[in-house]
Amino acid sequence: QVQLVESGGGLVQAGGSLRLSCAASGRTFSTYVMGWFRQAPGKEREFVAAIGRSGGITYYADSVKGRFTISRDNAKNTVYLQMNSLKPEDTAVYTCAATPRWTITTEMNEYNSWGQGTQVTVSS
């Protein structure tokens, strides 16, 4: 497992942008598929985006496709989530997660390391 710490959340107006970061401990970061999930008040946690080990493959939830971009820097042990054209319905706690799987997955139970989460609030 790896230790994960998110940063970059905050309050932004609709249409604005934020970039979330997730820093991982350890020297094996490049062996993990990384994902971002979010949980809005009163709702279940949902998949947002995932990126393969080398960063060459990405996958997005339909609700964020074309607005969010996931990327990673294995030299810095960090995964990012660039969020553009934010909407009030994007308001949630965003959490990064890691899985030792070889391939991308959207299933939460496949991820075995989780961060604490960072709050993103989008005002209308």
DSSP file with accessible surface (Angstrom, degrees, kcal/mol):
  #  RESIDUE AA STRUCTURE BP1 BP2  ACC     N-H-->O    O-->H-N    N-H-->O    O-->H-N    TCO  KAPPA ALPHA  PHI   PSI    X-CA   Y-CA   Z-CA
    1    1 A Q              0   0  158      0, 0.0     2,-0.3     0, 0.0   112,-0.1   0.000 360.0 360.0 360.0 160.5    0.0    0.0    0.0
    2    2 A V        -     0   0    7     96,-0.1     2,-0.5    24,-0.1    96,-0.1  -0.897 360.0-118.9-123.5 155.8    0.9    3.6   -0.4
    3    3 A Q        -     0   0  132     -2,-0.3    22,-2.0   110,-0.1     2,-0.4  -0.822  32.4-162.3 -92.5 133.5    0.1    6.7    1.7
    4    4 A L  E     -A   24   0A   8     -2,-0.5     2,-0.4   110,-0.4   112,-0.4  -0.954  12.4-175.4-123.9 135.8   -1.8    9.3   -0.2
    5    5 A V  E     -A   23   0A 100     18,-2.1    18,-2.7    -2,-0.4     2,-0.2  -0.976  11.7-155.9-133.2 118.8   -2.3   13.0    0.6
    6    6 A E  E     +A   22   0A  18     -2,-0.4     2,-0.3    16,-0.2    16,-0.2  -0.578  16.9 167.0 -91.4 156.1   -4.6   15.2   -1.5
    7    7 A S  E     +A   21   0A  64     14,-2.3    14,-2.7    -2,-0.2   111,-0.1  -0.958  41.5  68.4-154.0 166.6   -4.4   19.0   -1.9
    8    8 A G        +     0   0   34     -2,-0.3    11,-0.3     1,-0.3    14,-0.1   0.372  60.6 133.7 104.2  -3.7   -5.8   21.8   -4.1
    9    9 A G        +     0   0   29     12,-0.1     2,-0.3     9,-0.1    -1,-0.3  -0.169  22.5 118.7 -71.0 172.2   -9.4   21.8   -3.1
   10   10 A G  E     -d  120   0B  30    109,-0.9   111,-2.8   108,-0.1     2,-0.5  -0.989  60.5 -49.0 163.3-165.3  -11.3   24.9   -2.4
   11   11 A L  E     +d  121   0B 129     -2,-0.3     2,-0.3   109,-0.2   111,-0.2  -0.880  52.9 165.5-105.0 130.6  -14.2   27.2   -3.3
   12   12 A V  E     -d  122   0B  22    109,-2.6   111,-2.5    -2,-0.5     2,-0.2  -0.981  34.6-111.4-143.2 150.8  -14.6   28.3   -6.9
   13   13 A Q  E >   -d  123   0B 148     -2,-0.3     3,-2.4   109,-0.2    73,-0.2  -0.484  50.9 -81.9 -78.6 155.4  -17.4   29.9   -9.0
   14   14 A A  T 3  S+     0   0   50    109,-2.5    73,-0.2     1,-0.3    -1,-0.1  -0.279 120.2  29.6 -55.2 137.0  -19.2   27.9  -11.7
   15   15 A G  T 3  S+     0   0   54     71,-3.3    70,-0.6     1,-0.3    -1,-0.3   0.241 100.0 114.6  92.6 -11.5  -17.2   27.9  -14.9
   16   16 A G    <   -     0   0   22     -3,-2.4    70,-2.3    70,-0.2     2,-0.3  -0.078  58.1-121.9 -83.8-174.0  -13.9   28.1  -13.0
   17   17 A S        +     0   0   60     67,-0.2     2,-0.3    68,-0.2    67,-0.2  -0.928  20.9 179.5-132.6 152.7  -11.0   25.7  -12.6
   18   18 A L  E     - B   0  83A  34     65,-2.1    65,-3.4    -2,-0.3     2,-0.5  -0.979  16.4-146.8-144.4 151.8   -9.1   23.9   -9.9
   19   19 A R  E     - B   0  82A 130     -2,-0.3     2,-0.3   -11,-0.3    63,-0.2  -0.980  14.1-158.8-122.2 120.2   -6.2   21.4  -10.0
   20   20 A L  E     - B   0  81A   0     61,-2.8    61,-2.4    -2,-0.5     2,-0.3  -0.718   5.7-160.8 -92.9 145.8   -6.1   18.7   -7.4
   21   21 A S  E     -AB   7  80A  23    -14,-2.7   -14,-2.3    -2,-0.3     2,-0.4  -0.935   7.8-165.1-123.3 150.8   -2.9   17.0   -6.5
   22   22 A a  E     -AB   6  79A   0     57,-2.1    57,-2.2    -2,-0.3     2,-0.4  -0.935   9.6-159.9-137.6 110.6   -2.3   13.7   -4.8
   23   23 A A  E     -AB   5  78A  48    -18,-2.7   -18,-2.1    -2,-0.4     2,-0.4  -0.779   8.1-157.1 -95.1 133.8    1.1   12.9   -3.4
   24   24 A A  E     -A    4   0A  11     53,-3.1   -20,-0.2    -2,-0.4     2,-0.2  -0.843   7.7-135.3-112.1 145.5    2.1    9.3   -2.7
   25   25 A S        +     0   0   54    -22,-2.0     3,-0.3    -2,-0.4   -22,-0.0  -0.487  61.5  41.8 -88.0 165.2    4.7    8.0   -0.4
   26   26 A G  S    S-     0   0   45     -2,-0.2     3,-0.4     1,-0.2    -2,-0.1  -0.021  84.3 -90.6  90.3 168.4    7.2    5.2   -1.3
   27   27 A R  S    S+     0   0  241      1,-0.2     3,-0.2     2,-0.1    -1,-0.2   0.265 108.5  72.4-104.6  12.1    9.3    4.3   -4.3
   28   28 A T    >   +     0   0   67     -3,-0.3     3,-2.2     1,-0.2    -1,-0.2   0.125  53.9 120.1-113.3  21.4    6.7    2.1   -6.0
   29   29 A F  G >   +     0   0    1     -3,-0.4     3,-1.9     1,-0.3    -1,-0.2   0.866  70.0  60.8 -54.9 -39.5    4.3    4.8   -7.2
   30   30 A S  G 3  S+     0   0   58      1,-0.3    -1,-0.3    -3,-0.2    -2,-0.1   0.588  94.8  64.1 -69.5  -7.2    4.7    3.8  -10.9
   31   31 A T  G <  S+     0   0   56     -3,-2.2     2,-0.4     2,-0.1    -1,-0.3   0.364  91.9  82.9 -94.7   6.0    3.5    0.3  -10.1
   32   32 A Y  S <  S-     0   0   22     -3,-1.9     2,-0.4    21,-0.2    70,-0.1  -0.911  71.7-137.1-114.3 136.3    0.0    1.6   -9.2
   33   33 A V  E     -E   99   0B   0     66,-2.7    66,-2.5    -2,-0.4     2,-0.4  -0.717  32.9-146.9 -75.4 137.0   -3.0    2.5  -11.3
   34   34 A M  E     -EF  98  51B   0     17,-1.9    17,-2.7    -2,-0.4     2,-0.3  -0.879  18.4-177.8-115.3 145.4   -4.4    5.7   -9.8
   35   35 A G  E     -EF  97  50B   0     62,-2.7    62,-2.5    -2,-0.4     2,-0.4  -0.939  19.2-142.8-137.6 158.1   -7.9    6.9   -9.6
   36   36 A W  E     +EF  96  49B   0     13,-3.1    12,-2.6    -2,-0.3    13,-1.7  -0.984  22.2 177.9-117.6 137.1  -10.0    9.9   -8.4
   37   37 A F  E     -EF  95  47B   0     58,-2.9    58,-2.7    -2,-0.4     2,-0.3  -0.858   8.9-157.4-129.3 163.3  -13.4    9.4   -6.7
   38   38 A R  E     -EF  94  46B  14      8,-2.5     8,-3.2    -2,-0.3     2,-0.4  -0.990   7.4-160.4-144.1 153.1  -15.8   11.9   -5.3
   39   39 A Q  E     -E   93   0B  86     54,-1.8    54,-2.4    -2,-0.3     6,-0.2  -0.962   9.8-160.2-136.7 116.6  -18.6   11.9   -2.8
   40   40 A A    >   -     0   0   23      4,-0.4     3,-2.3    -2,-0.4    52,-0.2  -0.558  44.1 -75.9 -88.9 158.1  -21.3   14.6   -2.7
   41   41 A P  T 3  S+     0   0  110      0, 0.0    -1,-0.1     0, 0.0     3,-0.1  -0.287 118.3   5.5 -56.0 128.7  -23.4   15.2    0.4
   42   42 A G  T 3  S+     0   0   94      1,-0.2     2,-0.3    -3,-0.1    -2,-0.0   0.524 114.4  99.7  77.1   5.5  -26.1   12.6    0.7
   43   43 A K  S <  S-     0   0  144     -3,-2.3    -1,-0.2     1,-0.0     2,-0.1  -0.819  75.7-101.8-122.8 163.5  -24.8   10.6   -2.2
   44   44 A E        -     0   0  169     -2,-0.3    -4,-0.4     1,-0.1     2,-0.1  -0.434  47.7 -91.7 -78.2 157.0  -22.6    7.5   -2.7
   45   45 A R        -     0   0   81     -6,-0.2     2,-0.3    -2,-0.1    -6,-0.2  -0.422  50.4-165.1 -65.4 141.0  -19.0    7.8   -3.6
   46   46 A E  E     -F   38   0B  87     -8,-3.2    -8,-2.5    -2,-0.1     2,-0.2  -0.944  22.6-102.3-133.4 154.0  -18.5    7.7   -7.4
   47   47 A F  E     +F   37   0B  27     -2,-0.3   -10,-0.2   -10,-0.2     3,-0.1  -0.455  34.7 170.4 -70.6 141.6  -15.7    7.1   -9.9
   48   48 A V  E     -     0   0B   0    -12,-2.6    13,-2.7     1,-0.4     2,-0.3   0.725  57.7 -26.1-115.4 -55.3  -14.3   10.2  -11.6
   49   49 A A  E     -FG  36  60B   0    -13,-1.7   -13,-3.1    11,-0.2    -1,-0.4  -0.988  48.2-161.5-161.4 157.2  -11.2    9.3  -13.5
   50   50 A A  E     -FG  35  59B   0      9,-2.3     9,-2.1    -2,-0.3     2,-0.4  -0.979   4.5-158.4-144.8 157.1   -8.3    6.8  -13.6
   51   51 A I  E     -FG  34  58B   2    -17,-2.7   -17,-1.9    -2,-0.3     7,-0.2  -0.997  21.1-117.4-140.2 140.1   -4.9    6.6  -15.1
   52   52 A G    >   -     0   0    9      5,-3.1     3,-0.6    -2,-0.4   -18,-0.1  -0.089  39.9 -91.6 -71.4 174.8   -2.6    3.7  -16.0
   53   53 A R  T 3  S+     0   0   52     49,-0.4   -21,-0.2     1,-0.3    -1,-0.1   0.861 125.7  34.6 -58.6 -40.9    0.8    3.1  -14.5
   54   54 A S  T 3  S-     0   0  103    -23,-0.1    -1,-0.3    19,-0.0    20,-0.1   0.565 110.7-115.2 -91.8  -9.0    2.7    4.9  -17.2
   55   55 A G  S <  S+     0   0   26     -3,-0.6    -2,-0.1     2,-0.2    17,-0.1   0.411  86.6 113.3  90.8  -1.3    0.1    7.6  -17.7
   56   56 A G        +     0   0   65      1,-0.1     2,-0.4    -5,-0.1    -3,-0.0   0.685  69.8  52.7 -79.9 -17.3   -0.6    6.5  -21.3
   57   57 A I        +     0   0  117      2,-0.0    -5,-3.1     0, 0.0     2,-0.3  -0.974  63.7 173.7-123.4 132.5   -4.1    5.4  -20.6
   58   58 A T  E     -G   51   0B  60     -2,-0.4     2,-0.3    -7,-0.2    -7,-0.2  -0.928  10.1-167.1-132.8 159.1   -6.9    7.3  -19.0
   59   59 A Y  E     -G   50   0B 118     -9,-2.1    -9,-2.3    -2,-0.3     2,-0.3  -0.991   7.7-166.0-148.6 140.3  -10.6    6.8  -18.4
   60   60 A Y  E     -G   49   0B  32     -2,-0.3   -11,-0.2   -11,-0.2     2,-0.1  -0.937  26.6-110.3-129.8 151.2  -13.3    9.2  -17.3
   61   61 A A    >>  -     0   0   19    -13,-2.7     3,-1.6    -2,-0.3     4,-1.3  -0.471  37.7-117.4 -68.1 148.0  -16.8    9.1  -16.0
   62   62 A D  T 34 S+     0   0  131      1,-0.3     3,-0.2     2,-0.2    -1,-0.1   0.843 111.6  64.4 -58.1 -32.6  -19.2   10.5  -18.6
   63   63 A S  T 34 S+     0   0   56      1,-0.2    -1,-0.3     3,-0.0   -15,-0.1   0.697 114.4  29.1 -68.1 -18.0  -20.2   13.3  -16.2
   64   64 A V  T X> S+     0   0    0     -3,-1.6     3,-2.4   -16,-0.2     4,-2.2   0.481  85.1 127.6-119.3  -5.8  -16.6   14.8  -16.4
   65   65 A K  T 3< S+     0   0  111     -4,-1.3     4,-0.1     1,-0.3   -16,-0.0  -0.268  80.6  16.0 -58.6 132.4  -15.4   13.8  -19.8
   66   66 A G  T 34 S+     0   0   83      2,-0.5    -1,-0.3     1,-0.1     3,-0.1   0.256 125.8  58.8  87.7 -12.5  -14.1   16.8  -21.7
   67   67 A R  T <4 S+     0   0   29     -3,-2.4    17,-2.1     1,-0.2     2,-0.3   0.688  98.8  52.7-115.3 -34.6  -13.9   18.9  -18.6
   68   68 A F  E  <  -C   83   0A   3     -4,-2.2    -2,-0.5    15,-0.2     2,-0.4  -0.819  60.4-164.9-107.5 148.0  -11.5   17.0  -16.3
   69   69 A T  E     -C   82   0A  73     13,-2.6    13,-3.1    -2,-0.3     2,-0.4  -0.989   4.7-157.7-133.2 125.8   -8.0   15.7  -17.1
   70   70 A I  E     +C   81   0A   5     -2,-0.4     2,-0.3    11,-0.2    11,-0.2  -0.809  23.0 160.0 -99.2 140.5   -6.1   13.2  -15.0
   71   71 A S  E     -C   80   0A  51      9,-1.7     9,-3.3    -2,-0.4     2,-0.3  -0.946  20.1-151.8-149.5 168.7   -2.3   13.0  -15.3
   72   72 A R  E     -C   79   0A  29     -2,-0.3     2,-0.5     7,-0.3     7,-0.2  -0.994  12.1-154.6-146.5 153.1    0.6   11.8  -13.3
   73   73 A D  E > > -C   78   0A  51      5,-3.0     5,-1.9    -2,-0.3     3,-1.0  -0.918   9.9-171.8-125.9 100.1    4.3   12.5  -12.8
   74   74 A N  G > 5S+     0   0   49     -2,-0.5     3,-0.5     1,-0.3   -44,-0.2   0.778  84.8  60.6 -67.4 -25.4    6.0    9.3  -11.6
   75   75 A A  G 3 5S+     0   0   96      1,-0.2    -1,-0.3    -3,-0.1   -46,-0.0   0.793 113.7  37.1 -69.5 -26.4    9.2   11.1  -10.9
   76   76 A K  G < 5S-     0   0  137     -3,-1.0    -1,-0.2     2,-0.2    -2,-0.2   0.318 105.8-126.5-104.7   4.2    7.3   13.2   -8.4
   77   77 A N  T < 5 +     0   0   39     -3,-0.5   -53,-3.1    -4,-0.4     2,-0.4   0.888  68.0 129.2  53.2  42.7    5.0   10.4   -7.1
   78   78 A T  E   < -BC  23  73A  18     -5,-1.9    -5,-3.0   -55,-0.2     2,-0.4  -0.984  45.6-162.5-135.6 140.7    2.0   12.6   -7.8
   79   79 A V  E     -BC  22  72A   0    -57,-2.2   -57,-2.1    -2,-0.4     2,-0.3  -0.927  17.6-157.6-117.6 145.4   -1.2   12.3   -9.7
   80   80 A Y  E     -BC  21  71A  29     -9,-3.3    -9,-1.7    -2,-0.4     2,-0.4  -0.860  15.4-159.0-122.2 156.3   -3.3   15.4  -10.7
   81   81 A L  E     -BC  20  70A   0    -61,-2.4   -61,-2.8    -2,-0.3     2,-0.6  -0.905  11.4-162.4-134.4 104.9   -6.8   16.1  -11.6
   82   82 A Q  E     -BC  19  69A  60    -13,-3.1   -13,-2.6    -2,-0.4     2,-0.6  -0.805  10.3-165.7 -86.1 122.6   -7.3   19.3  -13.6
   83   83 A M  E     +BC  18  68A   0    -65,-3.4   -65,-2.1    -2,-0.6     2,-0.3  -0.948  11.1 173.6-117.6 116.4  -10.9   20.4  -13.4
   84   84 A N        +     0   0   58    -17,-2.1   -67,-0.2    -2,-0.6   -68,-0.2  -0.749  59.7  23.5-116.4 163.8  -12.2   23.0  -15.9
   85   85 A S  S    S-     0   0   70    -70,-0.6    -1,-0.2    -2,-0.3   -69,-0.2   0.900  84.8-160.3  49.0  48.9  -15.7   24.4  -16.5
   86   86 A L        -     0   0    2    -70,-2.3   -71,-3.3    -3,-0.2   -70,-0.2  -0.255   8.0-158.7 -65.6 145.9  -16.8   23.4  -13.0
   87   87 A K    >   -     0   0   86    -73,-0.2     3,-2.5    -3,-0.1     4,-0.3  -0.861  31.7-110.5-120.7 156.3  -20.4   23.1  -12.2
   88   88 A P  G >  S+     0   0   51      0, 0.0     3,-1.9     0, 0.0    34,-0.4   0.855 117.4  63.5 -55.0 -32.4  -22.3   23.2   -8.9
   89   89 A E  G 3  S+     0   0  125      1,-0.3   -49,-0.0   -49,-0.0    -3,-0.0   0.565  88.6  69.6 -72.7  -4.9  -23.0   19.5   -9.3
   90   90 A D  G <  S+     0   0    1     -3,-2.5    -1,-0.3    32,-0.0     2,-0.2   0.516  70.3 121.5 -83.7  -6.8  -19.2   18.9   -9.1
   91   91 A T    <   +     0   0   31     -3,-1.9     2,-0.3    -4,-0.3    30,-0.2  -0.410  41.0 107.5 -60.1 124.5  -19.3   19.9   -5.4
   92   92 A A  E    S- H   0 120B   1     28,-2.1    28,-2.7    -2,-0.2     2,-0.6  -0.969  75.9 -80.0-177.9 170.3  -18.0   17.0   -3.4
   93   93 A V  E     -EH  39 119B  50    -54,-2.4   -54,-1.8    -2,-0.3     2,-0.5  -0.877  47.4-150.0 -89.2 123.3  -15.1   15.6   -1.4
   94   94 A Y  E     -EH  38 118B   0     24,-3.1    24,-2.3    -2,-0.6     2,-0.4  -0.849  16.4-176.2-101.0 130.9  -12.5   14.3   -3.9
   95   95 A T  E     -E   37   0B   5    -58,-2.7   -58,-2.9    -2,-0.5     2,-0.3  -0.973  15.9-143.4-129.6 136.3  -10.3   11.4   -2.9
   96   96 A a  E     -E   36   0B   0     -2,-0.4    19,-2.2   -60,-0.2     2,-0.3  -0.676  20.9-173.7 -96.1 156.1   -7.5    9.8   -4.7
   97   97 A A  E     -EI  35 114B   0    -62,-2.5   -62,-2.7    -2,-0.3     2,-0.4  -0.974  12.3-145.0-146.9 157.1   -6.9    6.0   -4.6
   98   98 A A  E     -EI  34 113B   0     15,-2.3    14,-1.6    -2,-0.3    15,-1.4  -0.959  10.9-176.2-129.5 144.1   -4.3    3.5   -5.7
   99   99 A T  E     -E   33   0B   2    -66,-2.5   -66,-2.7    -2,-0.4    12,-0.1  -0.999  27.1-140.7-137.5 140.3   -4.5   -0.1   -6.9
  100  100 A P        +     0   0   61      0, 0.0    11,-0.1     0, 0.0   -66,-0.1   0.401  62.8 127.4 -79.7   6.9   -1.8   -2.5   -7.8
  101  101 A R        -     0   0   80      9,-0.3   -68,-0.3   -68,-0.1    -2,-0.1  -0.208  64.0-133.9 -58.5 153.2   -3.8   -3.8  -10.7
  102  102 A W  S    S+     0   0  209    -70,-0.1   -49,-0.4     2,-0.1     2,-0.3   0.787  86.9  46.7 -76.5 -28.9   -2.2   -3.9  -14.2
  103  103 A T  S    S-     0   0   84    -51,-0.1   -70,-0.1     1,-0.1    -2,-0.1  -0.793  95.5 -90.5-119.4 158.7   -5.2   -2.3  -15.9
  104  104 A I        -     0   0   39     -2,-0.3     2,-0.3   -54,-0.1    -1,-0.1  -0.326  43.5-175.1 -63.5 142.4   -7.5    0.6  -15.1
  105  105 A T        -     0   0   12     -4,-0.1   -46,-0.1   -46,-0.1    -4,-0.0  -0.992  28.9-160.5-139.4 148.6  -10.6   -0.1  -13.1
  106  106 A T        +     0   0   52     -2,-0.3     2,-0.5   -59,-0.1   -59,-0.1   0.414  63.0 110.4-100.4  -2.1  -13.6    2.0  -12.0
  107  107 A E    >   -     0   0  106      1,-0.2     3,-1.8     2,-0.1     4,-0.4  -0.626  59.1-152.1 -83.1 122.1  -14.5   -0.3   -9.2
  108  108 A M  G >  S+     0   0   70     -2,-0.5     3,-1.7     1,-0.3    -1,-0.2   0.857  93.3  61.4 -60.2 -37.0  -13.8    1.2   -5.7
  109  109 A N  G 3  S+     0   0  135      1,-0.3    -1,-0.3     3,-0.0    -2,-0.1   0.564  94.5  64.2 -72.9  -4.8  -13.3   -2.2   -4.1
  110  110 A E  G <  S+     0   0   77     -3,-1.8     2,-0.5   -11,-0.0    -1,-0.3   0.614  87.6  83.1 -85.8 -14.6  -10.3   -2.8   -6.4
  111  111 A Y    <   -     0   0    9     -3,-1.7   -12,-0.3    -4,-0.4     3,-0.1  -0.794  53.0-179.6 -94.2 131.0   -8.4    0.1   -4.8
  112  112 A N        +     0   0   64    -14,-1.6     2,-0.4    -2,-0.5   -13,-0.2   0.390  63.7  58.1-113.5   1.0   -6.6   -0.6   -1.6
  113  113 A S  E     +I   98   0B   4    -15,-1.4   -15,-2.3  -112,-0.1     2,-0.3  -0.997  62.7 179.6-132.7 133.4   -5.0    2.7   -0.7
  114  114 A W  E     -I   97   0B  79     -2,-0.4  -110,-0.4   -17,-0.2   -17,-0.2  -0.966  18.8-136.9-134.7 144.6   -7.1    5.9   -0.1
  115  115 A G        -     0   0   13    -19,-2.2  -110,-0.2    -2,-0.3     3,-0.1  -0.231  33.4-104.8 -84.4-176.4   -6.3    9.5    0.8
  116  116 A Q        -     0   0  184   -112,-0.4  -111,-0.1     1,-0.1   -21,-0.1   0.690  60.6-121.5 -84.1 -23.2   -8.2   11.6    3.2
  117  117 A G        -     0   0   22    -21,-0.1     2,-0.4   -24,-0.0   -22,-0.2   0.007  13.2-121.7  99.2 155.4  -10.0   13.6    0.6
  118  118 A T  E     - H   0  94B  23    -24,-2.3   -24,-3.1  -111,-0.1     2,-0.4  -0.999  25.2-118.4-137.1 137.2  -10.2   17.3   -0.3
  119  119 A Q  E     - H   0  93B  86     -2,-0.4  -109,-0.9   -26,-0.2     2,-0.5  -0.599  24.0-171.5 -81.5 132.2  -13.3   19.4   -0.5
  120  120 A V  E     -dH  10  92B   0    -28,-2.7   -28,-2.1    -2,-0.4     2,-0.5  -0.993   4.7-175.7-120.2 123.2  -14.3   21.1   -3.7
  121  121 A T  E     -d   11   0B  50   -111,-2.8  -109,-2.6    -2,-0.5     2,-0.6  -0.988   6.3-166.6-123.3 125.0  -17.2   23.5   -3.6
  122  122 A V  E     -d   12   0B   7     -2,-0.5     2,-0.3   -34,-0.4  -109,-0.2  -0.949  10.7-153.8-113.6 117.9  -18.6   25.1   -6.8
  123  123 A S  E      d   13   0B  44   -111,-2.5  -109,-2.5    -2,-0.6    -2,-0.0  -0.652 360.0 360.0 -92.5 149.4  -20.9   28.1   -6.3
  124  124 A S              0   0  137     -2,-0.3    -1,-0.1  -111,-0.2   -37,-0.0  -0.343 360.0 360.0 -91.1 360.0  -23.5   29.1   -8.8
